[in-house]
Amino acid sequence: MAQQQLYNTFSGKMYALCLYYSKNKDDAEDLLHNGFIKVFQKIGQFKGDGPFEAWIRKIFMNTALEAFRKKNKPVSLNDEIEYSNFNIEADVLGQLSSNEIIQLIQELSPAYRMTFNLYAIEGYSHKEISEMLGISEGTSKSNLSRARYILQKKVTDQYKSADRKIK
């Protein structure tokens, strides 16, 4: 009964987090399932020294990182690629729905998606990301740069092909 109530309270927010770190809805549901199993197993370890939701979120983040590490071996990219200044106007981003944004992020390669999410959404530094993913700081910066470029290009291409006006 208590587990069901906990699940009902936090499943929506945790599923949204899982979507950002997954390639598709099936993978997100797997992460959600595995995350809640860990929450239920570790519930006795919650010390109450911070918000309960933050504690749950950290478990889900670690579950996503663990799944990423199992599926992906670290790749070190020594070459630095310079991308042209590629900007998207705020009006375009304002026209995207949250589902469209999630879908675009899900289309990134696992390494780019993980780095982008950890940096842009979770606020980790490149040093922290490099430690979490077992990559160099330079690779983390490169992955973020490439992820941003790909997302910008996808947004622009999507709007050009859909004949949507970019103001």
Secondary structure, DSSP 8 states (H G I E B T S, - for coil): -HHHHHHHHHHHHHHHHHHHHSSSHHHHHHHHHHHHHHHHHHGGG--SSS-HHHHHHHHHHHHHHHHHHHH------------------HHHHHHS-HHHHHHHHHTS-HHHHHHHIIIIIT---HHHHHHHHT--HHHHHHHHHHHHHHHHHHHHHHHHHTT----
